[in-house]
């Protein structure tokens, strides 16, 4: 499964992901892993239609346990 070009798991690998991280548009991959380990949920990608592929590559993500960015971020990352 290939990550999206701006995926946090591509940070440092693509210009788009570096730009998204610099703008603060998306959480870091470390934050995504932390919240997943804490809650069992994945940040949803592409208008809440699927879990993050990058996170799915490092954790076993249940496709039924995704949250949109506002709900996911409200949980907190630290």
mmCIF file of the N, C-alpha and C atoms, coordinates in Angstrom:
data_MODEL
# 
_entry.id   MODEL 
# 
loop_
_atom_site.group_PDB 
_atom_site.id 
_atom_site.type_symbol 
_atom_site.label_atom_id 
_atom_site.label_alt_id 
_atom_site.label_comp_id 
_atom_site.label_asym_id 
_atom_site.label_entity_id 
_atom_site.label_seq_id 
_atom_site.pdbx_PDB_ins_code 
_atom_site.Cartn_x 
_atom_site.Cartn_y 
_atom_site.Cartn_z 
_atom_site.occupancy 
_atom_site.B_iso_or_equiv 
_atom_site.pdbx_formal_charge 
_atom_site.auth_seq_id 
_atom_site.auth_comp_id 
_atom_site.auth_asym_id 
_atom_site.auth_atom_id 
_atom_site.pdbx_PDB_model_num 
ATOM 1   N N  . UNK A 1 1  ? 0.846   -1.174 0.000  1.00 0.00 ? 1  UNK A N  1 
ATOM 2   C CA . UNK A 1 1  ? 0.000   0.000  0.000  1.00 0.00 ? 1  UNK A CA 1 
ATOM 3   C C  . UNK A 1 1  ? 0.895   1.243  0.000  1.00 0.00 ? 1  UNK A C  1 
ATOM 4   N N  . UNK A 1 2  ? 0.640   2.145  -0.896 1.00 0.00 ? 2  UNK A N  1 
ATOM 5   C CA . UNK A 1 2  ? 1.461   3.343  -1.022 1.00 0.00 ? 2  UNK A CA 1 
ATOM 6   C C  . UNK A 1 2  ? 0.835   4.505  -0.243 1.00 0.00 ? 2  UNK A C  1 
ATOM 7   N N  . UNK A 1 3  ? 1.692   5.213  0.515  1.00 0.00 ? 3  UNK A N  1 
ATOM 8   C CA . UNK A 1 3  ? 1.226   6.384  1.254  1.00 0.00 ? 3  UNK A CA 1 
ATOM 9   C C  . UNK A 1 3  ? 0.880   7.517  0.301  1.00 0.00 ? 3  UNK A C  1 
ATOM 10  N N  . UNK A 1 4  ? 0.015   8.414  0.771  1.00 0.00 ? 4  UNK A N  1 
ATOM 11  C CA . UNK A 1 4  ? -0.286  9.632  0.012  1.00 0.00 ? 4  UNK A CA 1 
ATOM 12  C C  . UNK A 1 4  ? 0.969   10.503 -0.040 1.00 0.00 ? 4  UNK A C  1 
ATOM 13  N N  . UNK A 1 5  ? 1.086   11.309 -1.038 1.00 0.00 ? 5  UNK A N  1 
ATOM 14  C CA . UNK A 1 5  ? 2.301   12.092 -1.240 1.00 0.00 ? 5  UNK A CA 1 
ATOM 15  C C  . UNK A 1 5  ? 2.601   13.049 -0.079 1.00 0.00 ? 5  UNK A C  1 
ATOM 16  N N  . UNK A 1 6  ? 1.557   13.595 0.578  1.00 0.00 ? 6  UNK A N  1 
ATOM 17  C CA . UNK A 1 6  ? 1.762   14.531 1.686  1.00 0.00 ? 6  UNK A CA 1 
ATOM 18  C C  . UNK A 1 6  ? 1.628   13.853 3.050  1.00 0.00 ? 6  UNK A C  1 
ATOM 19  N N  . UNK A 1 7  ? 1.578   12.539 3.081  1.00 0.00 ? 7  UNK A N  1 
ATOM 20  C CA . UNK A 1 7  ? 1.423   11.791 4.326  1.00 0.00 ? 7  UNK A CA 1 
ATOM 21  C C  . UNK A 1 7  ? 2.544   12.129 5.305  1.00 0.00 ? 7  UNK A C  1 
ATOM 22  N N  . UNK A 1 8  ? 2.218   12.295 6.592  1.00 0.00 ? 8  UNK A N  1 
ATOM 23  C CA . UNK A 1 8  ? 3.269   12.531 7.588  1.00 0.00 ? 8  UNK A CA 1 
ATOM 24  C C  . UNK A 1 8  ? 4.341   11.438 7.606  1.00 0.00 ? 8  UNK A C  1 
ATOM 25  N N  . UNK A 1 9  ? 3.990   10.234 7.193  1.00 0.00 ? 9  UNK A N  1 
ATOM 26  C CA . UNK A 1 9  ? 4.958   9.143  7.162  1.00 0.00 ? 9  UNK A CA 1 
ATOM 27  C C  . UNK A 1 9  ? 5.936   9.280  5.991  1.00 0.00 ? 9  UNK A C  1 
ATOM 28  N N  . UNK A 1 10 ? 5.701   10.253 5.112  1.00 0.00 ? 10 UNK A N  1 
ATOM 29  C CA . UNK A 1 10 ? 6.636   10.564 4.031  1.00 0.00 ? 10 UNK A CA 1 
ATOM 30  C C  . UNK A 1 10 ? 7.477   11.798 4.351  1.00 0.00 ? 10 UNK A C  1 
ATOM 31  N N  . UNK A 1 11 ? 7.373   12.334 5.584  1.00 0.00 ? 11 UNK A N  1 
ATOM 32  C CA . UNK A 1 11 ? 8.107   13.546 5.943  1.00 0.00 ? 11 UNK A CA 1 
ATOM 33  C C  . UNK A 1 11 ? 9.600   13.345 5.690  1.00 0.00 ? 11 UNK A C  1 
ATOM 34  N N  . UNK A 1 12 ? 10.169  14.259 4.977  1.00 0.00 ? 12 UNK A N  1 
ATOM 35  C CA . UNK A 1 12 ? 11.574  14.173 4.600  1.00 0.00 ? 12 UNK A CA 1 
ATOM 36  C C  . UNK A 1 12 ? 11.801  13.433 3.298  1.00 0.00 ? 12 UNK A C  1 
ATOM 37  N N  . UNK A 1 13 ? 10.759  12.788 2.788  1.00 0.00 ? 13 UNK A N  1 
ATOM 38  C CA . UNK A 1 13 ? 10.881  12.021 1.550  1.00 0.00 ? 13 UNK A CA 1 
ATOM 39  C C  . UNK A 1 13 ? 10.269  12.740 0.359  1.00 0.00 ? 13 UNK A C  1 
ATOM 40  N N  . UNK A 1 14 ? 9.234   13.548 0.612  1.00 0.00 ? 14 UNK A N  1 
ATOM 41  C CA . UNK A 1 14 ? 8.606   14.292 -0.477 1.00 0.00 ? 14 UNK A CA 1 
ATOM 42  C C  . UNK A 1 14 ? 8.479   15.759 -0.083 1.00 0.00 ? 14 UNK A C  1 
ATOM 43  N N  . UNK A 1 15 ? 8.529   16.609 -1.070 1.00 0.00 ? 15 UNK A N  1 
ATOM 44  C CA . UNK A 1 15 ? 8.378   18.044 -0.825 1.00 0.00 ? 15 UNK A CA 1 
ATOM 45  C C  . UNK A 1 15 ? 7.011   18.357 -0.220 1.00 0.00 ? 15 UNK A C  1 
ATOM 46  N N  . UNK A 1 16 ? 5.981   17.660 -0.691 1.00 0.00 ? 16 UNK A N  1 
ATOM 47  C CA . UNK A 1 16 ? 4.624   17.898 -0.205 1.00 0.00 ? 16 UNK A CA 1 
ATOM 48  C C  . UNK A 1 16 ? 4.474   17.561 1.278  1.00 0.00 ? 16 UNK A C  1 
ATOM 49  N N  . UNK A 1 17 ? 5.076   16.461 1.706  1.00 0.00 ? 17 UNK A N  1 
ATOM 50  C CA . UNK A 1 17 ? 4.958   16.095 3.121  1.00 0.00 ? 17 UNK A CA 1 
ATOM 51  C C  . UNK A 1 17 ? 5.762   17.043 4.004  1.00 0.00 ? 17 UNK A C  1 
ATOM 52  N N  . UNK A 1 18 ? 6.923   17.465 3.521  1.00 0.00 ? 18 UNK A N  1 
ATOM 53  C CA . UNK A 1 18 ? 7.722   18.444 4.276  1.00 0.00 ? 18 UNK A CA 1 
ATOM 54  C C  . UNK A 1 18 ? 6.949   19.749 4.417  1.00 0.00 ? 18 UNK A C  1 
ATOM 55  N N  . UNK A 1 19 ? 6.306   20.177 3.351  1.00 0.00 ? 19 UNK A N  1 
ATOM 56  C CA . UNK A 1 19 ? 5.531   21.416 3.370  1.00 0.00 ? 19 UNK A CA 1 
ATOM 57  C C  . UNK A 1 19 ? 4.352   21.304 4.334  1.00 0.00 ? 19 UNK A C  1 
ATOM 58  N N  . UNK A 1 20 ? 3.647   20.178 4.317  1.00 0.00 ? 20 UNK A N  1 
ATOM 59  C CA . UNK A 1 20 ? 2.511   19.977 5.224  1.00 0.00 ? 20 UNK A CA 1 
ATOM 60  C C  . UNK A 1 20 ? 2.976   20.001 6.673  1.00 0.00 ? 20 UNK A C  1 
ATOM 61  N N  . UNK A 1 21 ? 4.125   19.396 6.954  1.00 0.00 ? 21 UNK A N  1 
ATOM 62  C CA . UNK A 1 21 ? 4.647   19.408 8.315  1.00 0.00 ? 21 UNK A CA 1 
ATOM 63  C C  . UNK A 1 21 ? 5.083   20.817 8.727  1.00 0.00 ? 21 UNK A C  1 
ATOM 64  N N  . UNK A 1 22 ? 5.700   21.554 7.817  1.00 0.00 ? 22 UNK A N  1 
ATOM 65  C CA . UNK A 1 22 ? 6.134   22.920 8.123  1.00 0.00 ? 22 UNK A CA 1 
ATOM 66  C C  . UNK A 1 22 ? 4.947   23.847 8.362  1.00 0.00 ? 22 UNK A C  1 
ATOM 67  N N  . UNK A 1 23 ? 3.862   23.637 7.631  1.00 0.00 ? 23 UNK A N  1 
ATOM 68  C CA . UNK A 1 23 ? 2.666   24.459 7.807  1.00 0.00 ? 23 UNK A CA 1 
ATOM 69  C C  . UNK A 1 23 ? 1.850   24.018 9.021  1.00 0.00 ? 23 UNK A C  1 
ATOM 70  N N  . UNK A 1 24 ? 2.115   22.844 9.526  1.00 0.00 ? 24 UNK A N  1 
ATOM 71  C CA . UNK A 1 24 ? 1.337   22.324 10.640 1.00 0.00 ? 24 UNK A CA 1 
ATOM 72  C C  . UNK A 1 24 ? -0.038  21.839 10.213 1.00 0.00 ? 24 UNK A C  1 
ATOM 73  N N  . UNK A 1 25 ? -0.171  21.473 8.943  1.00 0.00 ? 25 UNK A N  1 
ATOM 74  C CA . UNK A 1 25 ? -1.461  21.018 8.416  1.00 0.00 ? 25 UNK A CA 1 
ATOM 75  C C  . UNK A 1 25 ? -1.850  19.641 8.946  1.00 0.00 ? 25 UNK A C  1 
ATOM 76  N N  . UNK A 1 26 ? -0.869  18.810 9.185  1.00 0.00 ? 26 UNK A N  1 
ATOM 77  C CA . UNK A 1 26 ? -1.115  17.446 9.630  1.00 0.00 ? 26 UNK A CA 1 
ATOM 78  C C  . UNK A 1 26 ? -0.260  17.154 10.854 1.00 0.00 ? 26 UNK A C  1 
ATOM 79  N N  . UNK A 1 27 ? -0.696  16.211 11.678 1.00 0.00 ? 27 UNK A N  1 
ATOM 80  C CA . UNK A 1 27 ? 0.134   15.818 12.819 1.00 0.00 ? 27 UNK A CA 1 
ATOM 81  C C  . UNK A 1 27 ? 1.391   15.105 12.341 1.00 0.00 ? 27 UNK A C  1 
ATOM 82  N N  . UNK A 1 28 ? 2.369   14.994 13.204 1.00 0.00 ? 28 UNK A N  1 
ATOM 83  C CA . UNK A 1 28 ? 3.580   14.243 12.858 1.00 0.00 ? 28 UNK A CA 1 
ATOM 84  C C  . UNK A 1 28 ? 3.281   12.748 12.927 1.00 0.00 ? 28 UNK A C  1 
ATOM 85  N N  . UNK A 1 29 ? 4.150   11.957 12.331 1.00 0.00 ? 29 UNK A N  1 
ATOM 86  C CA . UNK A 1 29 ? 3.940   10.509 12.399 1.00 0.00 ? 29 UNK A CA 1 
ATOM 87  C C  . UNK A 1 29 ? 4.059   10.018 13.838 1.00 0.00 ? 29 UNK A C  1 
ATOM 88  N N  . UNK A 1 30 ? 4.917   10.638 14.628 1.00 0.00 ? 30 UNK A N  1 
ATOM 89  C CA . UNK A 1 30 ? 5.046   10.255 16.029 1.00 0.00 ? 30 UNK A CA 1 
ATOM 90  C C  . UNK A 1 30 ? 3.747   10.520 16.789 1.00 0.00 ? 30 UNK A C  1 
ATOM 91  N N  . UNK A 1 31 ? 3.127   11.687 16.526 1.00 0.00 ? 31 UNK A N  1 
ATOM 92  C CA . UNK A 1 31 ? 1.858   12.011 17.165 1.00 0.00 ? 31 UNK A CA 1 
ATOM 93  C C  . UNK A 1 31 ? 0.764   11.039 16.734 1.00 0.00 ? 31 UNK A C  1 
ATOM 94  N N  . UNK A 1 32 ? 0.757   10.669 15.468 1.00 0.00 ? 32 UNK A N  1 
ATOM 95  C CA . UNK A 1 32 ? -0.260  9.733  14.977 1.00 0.00 ? 32 UNK A CA 1 
ATOM 96  C C  . UNK A 1 32 ? -0.112  8.373  15.641 1.00 0.00 ? 32 UNK A C  1 
ATOM 97  N N  . UNK A 1 33 ? 1.124   7.918  15.789 1.00 0.00 ? 33 UNK A N  1 
ATOM 98  C CA . UNK A 1 33 ? 1.367   6.627  16.449 1.00 0.00 ? 33 UNK A CA 1 
ATOM 99  C C  . UNK A 1 33 ? 0.961   6.707  17.913 1.00 0.00 ? 33 UNK A C  1 
ATOM 100 N N  . UNK A 1 34 ? 1.313   7.815  18.581 1.00 0.00 ? 34 UNK A N  1 
ATOM 101 C CA . UNK A 1 34 ? 0.976   7.992  19.998 1.00 0.00 ? 34 UNK A CA 1 
ATOM 102 C C  . UNK A 1 34 ? -0.534  7.948  20.214 1.00 0.00 ? 34 UNK A C  1 
ATOM 103 N N  . UNK A 1 35 ? -1.292  8.692  19.432 1.00 0.00 ? 35 UNK A N  1 
ATOM 104 C CA . UNK A 1 35 ? -2.742  8.716  19.604 1.00 0.00 ? 35 UNK A CA 1 
ATOM 105 C C  . UNK A 1 35 ? -3.345  7.356  19.243 1.00 0.00 ? 35 UNK A C  1 
ATOM 106 N N  . UNK A 1 36 ? -2.813  6.709  18.223 1.00 0.00 ? 36 UNK A N  1 
ATOM 107 C CA . UNK A 1 36 ? -3.320  5.382  17.880 1.00 0.00 ? 36 UNK A CA 1 
ATOM 108 C C  . UNK A 1 36 ? -3.092  4.410  19.039 1.00 0.00 ? 36 UNK A C  1 
ATOM 109 N N  . UNK A 1 37 ? -1.884  4.430  19.612 1.00 0.00 ? 37 UNK A N  1 
ATOM 110 C CA . UNK A 1 37 ? -1.593  3.535  20.726 1.00 0.00 ? 37 UNK A CA 1 
ATOM 111 C C  . UNK A 1 37 ? -2.463  3.853  21.940 1.00 0.00 ? 37 UNK A C  1 
ATOM 112 N N  . UNK A 1 38 ? -2.802  5.113  22.116 1.00 0.00 ? 38 UNK A N  1 
ATOM 113 C CA . UNK A 1 38 ? -3.623  5.554  23.249 1.00 0.00 ? 38 UNK A CA 1 
ATOM 114 C C  . UNK A 1 38 ? -5.104  5.224  23.053 1.00 0.00 ? 38 UNK A C  1 
ATOM 115 N N  . UNK A 1 39 ? -5.604  5.342  21.826 1.00 0.00 ? 39 UNK A N  1 
ATOM 116 C CA . UNK A 1 39 ? -7.043  5.246  21.594 1.00 0.00 ? 39 UNK A CA 1 
ATOM 117 C C  . UNK A 1 39 ? -7.470  4.144  20.634 1.00 0.00 ? 39 UNK A C  1 
ATOM 118 N N  . UNK A 1 40 ? -6.548  3.609  19.853 1.00 0.00 ? 40 UNK A N  1 
ATOM 119 C CA . UNK A 1 40 ? -6.914  2.605  18.854 1.00 0.00 ? 40 UNK A CA 1 
ATOM 120 C C  . UNK A 1 40 ? -7.559  3.189  17.616 1.00 0.00 ? 40 UNK A C  1 
ATOM 121 N N  . UNK A 1 41 ? -7.493  4.510  17.469 1.00 0.00 ? 41 UNK A N  1 
ATOM 122 C CA . UNK A 1 41 ? -8.101  5.147  16.305 1.00 0.00 ? 41 UNK A CA 1 
ATOM 123 C C  . UNK A 1 41 ? -7.043  5.741  15.400 1.00 0.00 ? 41 UNK A C  1 
ATOM 124 N N  . UNK A 1 42 ? -7.390  5.845  14.137 1.00 0.00 ? 42 UNK A N  1 
ATOM 125 C CA . UNK A 1 42 ? -6.512  6.430  13.138 1.00 0.00 ? 42 UNK A CA 1 
ATOM 126 C C  . UNK A 1 42 ? -7.092  7.756  12.668 1.00 0.00 ? 42 UNK A C  1 
ATOM 127 N N  . UNK A 1 43 ? -6.202  8.677  12.354 1.00 0.00 ? 43 UNK A N  1 
ATOM 128 C CA . UNK A 1 43 ? -6.623  9.892  11.671 1.00 0.00 ? 43 UNK A CA 1 
ATOM 129 C C  . UNK A 1 43 ? -7.183  9.483  10.318 1.00 0.00 ? 43 UNK A C  1 
ATOM 130 N N  . UNK A 1 44 ? -8.321  10.017 9.961  1.00 0.00 ? 44 UNK A N  1 
ATOM 131 C CA . UNK A 1 44 ? -8.909  9.673  8.673  1.00 0.00 ? 44 UNK A CA 1 
ATOM 132 C C  . UNK A 1 44 ? -8.346  10.563 7.574  1.00 0.00 ? 44 UNK A C  1 
ATOM 133 N N  . UNK A 1 45 ? -8.195  9.986  6.434  1.00 0.00 ? 45 UNK A N  1 
ATOM 134 C CA . UNK A 1 45 ? -7.669  10.721 5.281  1.00 0.00 ? 45 UNK A CA 1 
ATOM 135 C C  . UNK A 1 45 ? -8.764  10.898 4.248  1.00 0.00 ? 45 UNK A C  1 
ATOM 136 N N  . UNK A 1 46 ? -8.568  11.868 3.409  1.00 0.00 ? 46 UNK A N  1 
ATOM 137 C CA . UNK A 1 46 ? -9.431  12.054 2.248  1.00 0.00 ? 46 UNK A CA 1 
ATOM 138 C C  . UNK A 1 46 ? -10.909 12.157 2.612  1.00 0.00 ? 46 UNK A C  1 
ATOM 139 N N  . UNK A 1 47 ? -11.213 13.204 3.367  1.00 0.00 ? 47 UNK A N  1 
ATOM 140 C CA . UNK A 1 47 ? -12.597 13.513 3.734  1.00 0.00 ? 47 UNK A CA 1 
ATOM 141 C C  . UNK A 1 47 ? -13.257 12.369 4.479  1.00 0.00 ? 47 UNK A C  1 
ATOM 142 N N  . UNK A 1 48 ? -12.514 11.822 5.437  1.00 0.00 ? 48 UNK A N  1 
ATOM 143 C CA . UNK A 1 48 ? -13.044 10.802 6.357  1.00 0.00 ? 48 UNK A CA 1 
ATOM 144 C C  . UNK A 1 48 ? -13.437 9.499  5.692  1.00 0.00 ? 48 UNK A C  1 
ATOM 145 N N  . UNK A 1 49 ? -12.806 9.174  4.581  1.00 0.00 ? 49 UNK A N  1 
ATOM 146 C CA . UNK A 1 49 ? -13.220 7.961  3.879  1.00 0.00 ? 49 UNK A CA 1 
ATOM 147 C C  . UNK A 1 49 ? -12.350 6.745  4.171  1.00 0.00 ? 49 UNK A C  1 
ATOM 148 N N  . UNK A 1 50 ? -11.150 6.939  4.743  1.00 0.00 ? 50 UNK A N  1 
ATOM 149 C CA . UNK A 1 50 ? -10.293 5.786  5.004  1.00 0.00 ? 50 UNK A CA 1 
ATOM 150 C C  . UNK A 1 50 ? -9.214  6.157  6.016  1.00 0.00 ? 50 UNK A C  1 
ATOM 151 N N  . UNK A 1 51 ? -8.636  5.151  6.677  1.00 0.00 ? 51 UNK A N  1 
ATOM 152 C CA . UNK A 1 51 ? -7.557  5.437  7.621  1.00 0.00 ? 51 UNK A CA 1 
ATOM 153 C C  . UNK A 1 51 ? -6.279  5.816  6.884  1.00 0.00 ? 51 UNK A C  1 
ATOM 154 N N  . UNK A 1 52 ? -5.378  6.443  7.606  1.00 0.00 ? 52 UNK A N  1 
ATOM 155 C CA . UNK A 1 52 ? -4.085  6.838  7.040  1.00 0.00 ? 52 UNK A CA 1 
ATOM 156 C C  . UNK A 1 52 ? -3.303  5.598  6.609  1.00 0.00 ? 52 UNK A C  1 
ATOM 157 N N  . UNK A 1 53 ? -2.861  5.584  5.376  1.00 0.00 ? 53 UNK A N  1 
ATOM 158 C CA . UNK A 1 53 ? -2.081  4.435  4.874  1.00 0.00 ? 53 UNK A CA 1 
ATOM 159 C C  . UNK A 1 53 ? -0.715  4.343  5.540  1.00 0.00 ? 53 UNK A C  1 
ATOM 160 N N  . UNK A 1 54 ? -0.132  5.497  5.839  1.00 0.00 ? 54 UNK A N  1 
ATOM 161 C CA . UNK A 1 54 ? 1.171   5.483  6.514  1.00 0.00 ? 54 UNK A CA 1 
ATOM 162 C C  . UNK A 1 54 ? 1.077   4.811  7.873  1.00 0.00 ? 54 UNK A C  1 
ATOM 163 N N  . UNK A 1 55 ? 0.045   5.171  8.633  1.00 0.00 ? 55 UNK A N  1 
ATOM 164 C CA . UNK A 1 55 ? -0.155  4.543  9.941  1.00 0.00 ? 55 UNK A CA 1 
ATOM 165 C C  . UNK A 1 55 ? -0.455  3.060  9.782  1.00 0.00 ? 55 UNK A C  1 
ATOM 166 N N  . UNK A 1 56 ? -1.218  2.722  8.766  1.00 0.00 ? 56 UNK A N  1 
ATOM 167 C CA . UNK A 1 56 ? -1.538  1.311  8.509  1.00 0.00 ? 56 UNK A CA 1 
ATOM 168 C C  . UNK A 1 56 ? -0.289  0.494  8.197  1.00 0.00 ? 56 UNK A C  1 
ATOM 169 N N  . UNK A 1 57 ? 0.761   1.156  7.728  1.00 0.00 ? 57 UNK A N  1 
ATOM 170 C CA . UNK A 1 57 ? 1.990   0.424  7.406  1.00 0.00 ? 57 UNK A CA 1 
ATOM 171 C C  . UNK A 1 57 ? 2.802   0.079  8.654  1.00 0.00 ? 57 UNK A C  1 
ATOM 172 N N  . UNK A 1 58 ? 2.517   0.734  9.789  1.00 0.00 ? 58 UNK A N  1 
ATOM 173 C CA . UNK A 1 58 ? 3.277   0.458  11.018 1.00 0.00 ? 58 UNK A CA 1 
ATOM 174 C C  . UNK A 1 58 ? 2.408   -0.077 12.155 1.00 0.00 ? 58 UNK A C  1 
ATOM 175 N N  . UNK A 1 59 ? 1.088   -0.003 12.007 1.00 0.00 ? 59 UNK A N  1 
ATOM 176 C CA . UNK A 1 59 ? 0.166   -0.514 13.018 1.00 0.00 ? 59 UNK A CA 1 
ATOM 177 C C  . UNK A 1 59 ? -0.993  -1.212 12.315 1.00 0.00 ? 59 UNK A C  1 
ATOM 178 N N  . UNK A 1 60 ? -1.606  -2.171 12.979 1.00 0.00 ? 60 UNK A N  1 
ATOM 179 C CA . UNK A 1 60 ? -2.764  -2.862 12.426 1.00 0.00 ? 60 UNK A CA 1 
ATOM 180 C C  . UNK A 1 60 ? -3.998  -2.005 12.697 1.00 0.00 ? 60 UNK A C  1 
ATOM 181 N N  . UNK A 1 61 ? -4.431  -1.245 11.713 1.00 0.00 ? 61 UNK A N  1 
ATOM 182 C CA . UNK A 1 61 ? -5.509  -0.277 11.869 1.00 0.00 ? 61 UNK A CA 1 
ATOM 183 C C  . UNK A 1 61 ? -6.841  -0.889 11.445 1.00 0.00 ? 61 UNK A C  1 
ATOM 184 N N  . UNK A 1 62 ? -7.825  -0.800 12.324 1.00 0.00 ? 62 UNK A N  1 
ATOM 185 C CA . UNK A 1 62 ? -9.192  -1.228 12.021 1.00 0.00 ? 62 UNK A CA 1 
ATOM 186 C C  . UNK A 1 62 ? -9.838  -0.134 11.178 1.00 0.00 ? 62 UNK A C  1 
ATOM 187 N N  . UNK A 1 63 ? -10.267 -0.459 9.975  1.00 0.00 ? 63 UNK A N  1 
ATOM 188 C CA . UNK A 1 63 ? -10.821 0.563  9.077  1.00 0.00 ? 63 UNK A CA 1 
ATOM 189 C C  . UNK A 1 63 ? -12.107 1.182  9.613  1.00 0.00 ? 63 UNK A C  1 
ATOM 190 N N  . UNK A 1 64 ? -12.703 0.557  10.610 1.00 0.00 ? 64 UNK A N  1 
ATOM 191 C CA . UNK A 1 64 ? -13.923 1.101  11.192 1.00 0.00 ? 64 UNK A CA 1 
ATOM 192 C C  . UNK A 1 64 ? -13.643 2.065  12.341 1.00 0.00 ? 64 UNK A C  1 
ATOM 193 N N  . UNK A 1 65 ? -12.385 2.226  12.713 1.00 0.00 ? 65 UNK A N  1 
ATOM 194 C CA . UNK A 1 65 ? -12.030 3.104  13.834 1.00 0.00 ? 65 UNK A CA 1 
ATOM 195 C C  . UNK A 1 65 ? -11.197 4.275  13.335 1.00 0.00 ? 65 UNK A C  1 
ATOM 196 N N  . UNK A 1 66 ? -11.849 5.169  12.603 1.00 0.00 ? 66 UNK A N  1 
ATOM 197 C CA . UNK A 1 66 ? -11.186 6.375  12.142 1.00 0.00 ? 66 UNK A CA 1 
ATOM 198 C C  . UNK A 1 66 ? -11.941 7.585  12.652 1.00 0.00 ? 66 UNK A C  1 
ATOM 199 N N  . UNK A 1 67 ? -11.197 8.648  12.874 1.00 0.00 ? 67 UNK A N  1 
ATOM 200 C CA . UNK A 1 67 ? -11.776 9.906  13.342 1.00 0.00 ? 67 UNK A CA 1 
ATOM 201 C C  . UNK A 1 67 ? -11.391 11.018 12.401 1.00 0.00 ? 67 UNK A C  1 
ATOM 202 N N  . UNK A 1 68 ? -12.298 11.986 12.227 1.00 0.00 ? 68 UNK A N  1 
ATOM 203 C CA . UNK A 1 68 ? -11.910 13.145 11.432 1.00 0.00 ? 68 UNK A CA 1 
ATOM 204 C C  . UNK A 1 68 ? -10.908 13.978 12.230 1.00 0.00 ? 68 UNK A C  1 
ATOM 205 N N  . UNK A 1 69 ? -10.247 14.892 11.559 1.00 0.00 ? 69 UNK A N  1 
ATOM 206 C CA . UNK A 1 69 ? -9.141  15.629 12.169 1.00 0.00 ? 69 UNK A CA 1 
ATOM 207 C C  . UNK A 1 69 ? -9.569  16.388 13.417 1.00 0.00 ? 69 UNK A C  1 
ATOM 208 N N  . UNK A 1 70 ? -10.726 17.047 13.414 1.00 0.00 ? 70 UNK A N  1 
ATOM 209 C CA . UNK A 1 70 ? -11.122 17.847 14.577 1.00 0.00 ? 70 UNK A CA 1 
ATOM 210 C C  . UNK A 1 70 ? -11.361 16.961 15.796 1.00 0.00 ? 70 UNK A C  1 
ATOM 211 N N  . UNK A 1 71 ? -11.998 15.807 15.623 1.00 0.00 ? 71 UNK A N  1 
ATOM 212 C CA . UNK A 1 71 ? -12.214 14.894 16.746 1.00 0.00 ? 71 UNK A CA 1 
ATOM 213 C C  . UNK A 1 71 ? -10.906 14.252 17.183 1.00 0.00 ? 71 UNK A C  1 
ATOM 214 N N  . UNK A 1 72 ? -10.101 13.840 16.236 1.00 0.00 ? 72 UNK A N  1 
ATOM 215 C CA . UNK A 1 72 ? -8.839  13.192 16.541 1.00 0.00 ? 72 UNK A CA 1 
ATOM 216 C C  . UNK A 1 72 ? -7.923  14.152 17.296 1.00 0.00 ? 72 UNK A C  1 
ATOM 217 N N  . UNK A 1 73 ? -7.830  15.398 16.828 1.00 0.00 ? 73 UNK A N  1 
ATOM 218 C CA . UNK A 1 73 ? -6.932  16.363 17.458 1.00 0.00 ? 73 UNK A CA 1 
ATOM 219 C C  . UNK A 1 73 ? -7.415  16.757 18.861 1.00 0.00 ? 73 UNK A C  1 
ATOM 220 N N  . UNK A 1 74 ? -8.728  16.760 19.073 1.00 0.00 ? 74 UNK A N  1 
ATOM 221 C CA . UNK A 1 74 ? -9.300  17.102 20.374 1.00 0.00 ? 74 UNK A CA 1 
ATOM 222 C C  . UNK A 1 74 ? -8.825  16.120 21.443 1.00 0.00 ? 74 UNK A C  1 
ATOM 223 N N  . UNK A 1 75 ? -8.586  14.878 21.081 1.00 0.00 ? 75 UNK A N  1 
ATOM 224 C CA . UNK A 1 75 ? -8.124  13.859 22.022 1.00 0.00 ? 75 UNK A CA 1 
ATOM 225 C C  . UNK A 1 75 ? -6.768  14.263 22.619 1.00 0.00 ? 75 UNK A C  1 
ATOM 226 N N  . UNK A 1 76 ? -5.969  14.931 21.809 1.00 0.00 ? 76 UNK A N  1 
ATOM 227 C CA . UNK A 1 76 ? -4.668  15.380 22.282 1.00 0.00 ? 76 UNK A CA 1 
ATOM 228 C C  . UNK A 1 76 ? -3.564  14.448 21.838 1.00 0.00 ? 76 UNK A C  1 
ATOM 229 N N  . UNK A 1 77 ? -2.422  15.011 21.646 1.00 0.00 ? 77 UNK A N  1 
ATOM 230 C CA . UNK A 1 77 ? -1.311  14.227 21.127 1.00 0.00 ? 77 UNK A CA 1 
ATOM 231 C C  . UNK A 1 77 ? -0.234  13.954 22.164 1.00 0.00 ? 77 UNK A C  1 
ATOM 232 N N  . UNK A 1 78 ? -0.303  14.583 23.314 1.00 0.00 ? 78 UNK A N  1 
ATOM 233 C CA . UNK A 1 78 ? 0.718   14.342 24.356 1.00 0.00 ? 78 UNK A CA 1 
ATOM 234 C C  . UNK A 1 78 ? 0.076   14.070 25.685 1.00 0.00 ? 78 UNK A C  1 
# 
